[in-house]
């Protein structure tokens, strides 16, 4: 091939703006408006990549999204992206492109020898050969030999990919003649229109095919139409691919930018979708039809008219249809010597005067090594050529229609699948619907938007010569001589499909997976139909009976970064934050995530964390501790049936609670398992506050709402989640009351007025505070709740007043020690998905309650009554031993086998007791206090003695001290 | 992405919703409910191919509702607010 740039012409390029980029280390020159592919062709670069499996040299096939061969990894001045189509990527200054699957370059690939062994590595060779002893032993090396581009693992995103949600009346996909006409007609009907096209410039086939519309040259009509759409305020997006239609006609768009920004993801919800996606030209089957220099005929015309690139000097064009005639004439006019070989003997259009026409013949084989040099016809005639163009007919681009579950209909006349029965909200127009002439195209565009409104715009008229659509199908045939490629990207030949058929992989979905036909970034854009037709021929079935594989998004690859959008780093799973976070940070708090909340684990910085934690726990018992418990759930239950409601929700009877008092209880799931625990506060007759676990607030709230709406009705109970409105500051320890008394919060702290498990109200700096005497430490404790935005001064006063009492600020880790010393459980840590309330020693409500409550029936099943259930216990270790590992199993031997009898759920070194404390769930544990069992962890066995869960102050005297 | 019609907020993306189980799975009250009946209530689901009546919650507004939809075509047939029909 001796391709070259012509001295004049090229509608897409700007000769005043030369650009330079590199390909496989060599400098390539081009103009603004070039694609990587057009610039490579202009520089006569024939070999642009190596094939997936055999490392065959491959050249540019197409001029757009259908390109199977010319994939490049790009970087340099643009975001690093593997497997980019050279035919759609704009050539830019400073861009660095590298061919895929080639080392060091596409032209001199050192793995090229593989092709000589091709006969030994047919489809499924690897699967069949490397079965023993284990495929995974061979897999890494085999994968390294095959494959396409390489991901640059050092690359990091240059900013956040935008994601845009968009609504419109009509979304038109494709800005060719059908799409432009449909958009214009929809605009004339007063509809809001979004027009997207994957090329840099609108026009589609009008950019290189002849025609005249409304008496004007097509270029003028395109310009006028786009200007009219813009003036009417419609959205027109170029370099934007509609890659998927999802449920209920959500359309995903991938918009590419030229300034280095990451791609933008659009989610569009149109009322009507018009698919004007055009058609893709198919290859023809002949031996060595994959040689560089063998191209789509339509692509050659596009390069000529858009980029002023003449793809060869001695060109053979092989065709089975009328569309190649325009190509032949144009290339001959541009100065090439053109021979047109038409498969059809009769009914061919008149051959152009400047072209040699050979009718009734087809290509049998191509010759050449790194580029095509000659072809042999089926009658043995040899024709020298530096470029071979083929047109095997047109496959409508119905991928999006297929994704929307549109059924396809086979058209023998067009030798193609066309859109079948209409899908709600989707119309297909233009070549995608099988239209050939511009008149047909415009009629279809009119129909596509007619259902959405009466348009005031006239349907465009084709006033020039019309295309014709004559075609004689030319499918790959079984028993073909030589190596006839069907799928260029995945190196699938006629022989591979025959092999699949022999081994009974005759279903298209099996064929695809067995041979890889139609896979990877290409998804069979040029190869699917020839592959299906060949399978039809082999199995003696008509093509529609063979069917097509399922169309799935994306139509073209979309960067993962674009799907991720802003959801990266901290925003991947955002944490909830305390109102006093900055205050705690200033105090040296080390933050960790606990159940979705970012909370102080401990104070005193990161150095020697274990010592800080132990110190906080020790000092908390000695005098007084301050703790930020703002994450505690505060869900208000209000209304005339509030008492009845909480009775139903809780395992414990709650309606007998007196106003101003608190009660601890469990919430169960309907399967009886303990779902959450916490304190219920009754503020007045019809008003309760559910204090649920910090990490369970959303789930508890959802359950309350579900039962309220399903069982109690909207007017009887109201639920309000006040968790985020209020901060809760906890003062705990023997000196807690003394400290609070110095603050003068306007309420009596006398134990007669505010006993344990009571609630009272006071004020701080004019804001109401709610003080509940509830303890998670076992010491006298006050939980003070105040408006979240007014919590900071109160916290400062507590800190200041605390100085006189040697108060300590404690984090969550110290609190965990304090509660474990007391045997207080954390749901989900000290319980699991089988724990019933009786397993935790709370048998009363099950035995005594008469009324209905959530989970009740499940407490009386055979399973719930088993004698060997795992029950909550304390575990002590022999003197001087380290704490038990959390998760270690209690084990025993039975029938010579080691089996588990439960496990350690919480384990800490207790500073107050000077020894380890632990909680666990152990079979029949409640009746086995005092018994010593084996605990096994990582193969090591130690001893522990079962005890009551509470190890510290079992009489509870400190609550009142 | 499917569009579900919340009876209170109108059509919204499916990501805003949470599935709440089969509609009409009435809760049998009492400790005397036969264990098989209770197990059906807890675990037996119809999982129909075709028209399904389901409870959904629109998490943004917190309202539960009954939606009828086709599990094959994903067509939404109706959506009705849950009125506390079983209110005691």
Interface residues (C-beta under 8 A of the other chain):
Chain A: X246 X247 X248 X250 X267 X269 X405 X644 X670 X671 X702 X705 X706 X708 X709 X710 X711 X712 X713 X714 X716 X852 X856 X857 X858 X860 X861 X862
Chain B: X1 X2 X3 X14 X18 X20 X27 X28 X29 X30 X31 X33 X35 X38 X41 X42 X55 X57 X59 X62 X63 X64 X73 X74 X82 X83 X84 X86 X87 X88
